[in-house]
């Protein structure tokens, strides 16, 4: 019997998401509040903050956004990728693909200076595994100057994401326990 083949991104994603799914709603809510307090202490540039509207059991970025005094925007999923539209807490949202909630079509497009991104799994180097469609990979590549923050529960950490040359490393990963700074000064 030969060596066990390495786990694929799909395997790693499934395992990390299963661990996230095992968290109770109360644990996720407490985690989101703890992440918000940590994000509020990051050295953030001026400019708009892009967050995502959480689905399923994702870490909720809204408590963090509430503590940061920046214009907000949410992604809109287009065939060519993500665009970001101005949004304020309480604004109505439209239904988007994949069960997402997005700003209304008439909302102004803006370029974010900071991106809080969802993820399925991460490693301490700042590599992430998304949900397999590549939308955030393309958005991160198109916004190389934006500060990037992955928001996840500690249970989503894996030893090593199988990364590729085109992958962009996140500047920070914030869990309910810590800030992981991934870039060297």
N, C-alpha and C positions, 0 to 999 in steps of 0.2 A: 504494500500500500504506500503510495507516494505522499508527498507533502500536501497539506491542505491548501487549496488555492486561496489567494488573498480575497477578502471581501470586496465586492464592487461598490460603487457609490450608491447604487440602488439598495444593496444590502445594508450598508452603513446608515443610509437615510431611514430605512424601515426600522432598524433597531433603535436609533435615536428618537424617532417619532413615537415608537411604542413606549419608551421611557417617559417622554413628555406626556403622552396620553394617560399614563399611570398617576400623574399628579392630580390631586383633588382640585376642584374649583377654588377652594379657600387657599390652598398652597400657591396656585397660580396668581390669585389676587394679591396675596402677601408678597410674592415674588415680583410682581409688576411694580408695587410700591417701593420695594427695596431697590429695584433697578432704577426707578425714577430718581431716587435720592442720589444714587451713584452717578447717573448721567448728568445730573445738575452740577456736579463737581468737575466735569471734564472741561478742558480748555477749548471752548467752542469759538469758531470764527463768527463774525457778523454775517448776516444773510439768512435767507429762508431755510427752514428745517423741513425736510421731507420725512414723513413717517408713513406707516402703512396702517390700514384699518384691519385689526386682527380678525382672523377666521379660525374656526375650530379651537385648538388649544394653544395657539401662538401666544408668545409673551406680548402683553398689551403695552404699546408704546405711548398711549394717551396720557397716563399719569406723568411720564417724563416730559412730554410736550407741554403739559400744563405748567410745569415748573420752569420752562425755558421761554424767555421773552423774545420770541422770533416770529416772523410771519411763517405760517404753516402751509404746507402743500401735501397733497396725496397723489399717488400715481394713478394714471389712467392707462389701461391696457389697450394698445393699438396694434394692428397687424405688424407694424415695423418695430414695435417695442414699447417701452414705457415713456409717457410724457408726464410731467408733473403740473398739477393745477392748484392754484391758490384755493385755500380752504380755511375756514375757522370752525372751532368747536361749536357744534350746534347747527351748522349749515346742513341742509338736506343732502342726501347722497343718492346716487343712482345705482342700480344693480349692474355689475360688470361680469365679465367671464370668470369662470372658476369659483363662483360664489362670492366674488369680491364686491365691496362697496366703494364707489368712486365719486369724485366731485361731479356735479352736473356739467353737461357738455359746454355750457356757456362760460364756465369759470376760466379765468385767464391763465394761460400757461406761463410758468416761471421756471427759472433754473435754480435748483437748491444749492446751497453752500454746504449743507450737512445732510447726510442721508442716514436715517435709522432703517436698517434692513432686516427683514425676517430671514430665518434660516432653519434648516432641519437639523444640521449638525455643524460643529466647528472644532478646530483644534487651536492650540495655544500659539501657533504661528500666525493666526488670523485668517486661515483659509476656511471657507464655508462650503457646505453642501446645501443647495437650494432645493427646490421642489421638482427640478428636472426639465423645466421649460426654457431656462436661460434668460428670462426677462431681466432679472436683476444683474446677471453677468453682463449683459449688453448695456444696461443703464450705468453700471459702475465704469465700464470701459469708456462710455461717452462723456463721463463727468470726472476726468482724472484729477481735477483740483478739489473736488468735494471731500470733506472729511467724512469718513464712513464708520458707522457704529453698528455692529451686529448685536442684536438683542436676543438672548436665549436663556433658558434655564440651565443651571450647571449640569443637570443630568443629560443634556444634549452634547456634552463634550465627548470627543473621541480622541484617540491617541494621535492619529494622523489622517488628514483628508488627502486622498489621492489627487493631488493638484496637477495642473497642466501649465505650460509656459504662459498662456494668455490669461490665467486667473489673476484677479486683483486681490491683494491681501487687504483685509479690513484694517483700519487704523486702531480700532478698539473693539473688543468684545466685552459686553457688560452682561453679567449674570446677576442673580439675586445675592450672590456672595462676594463678587469682586469685579474690579475693572482689570481687564487683561490688555495692556498696551502692547501692541504687536510690532510697532515700528521703532527703529532705533533713531535717536535724535541726530 
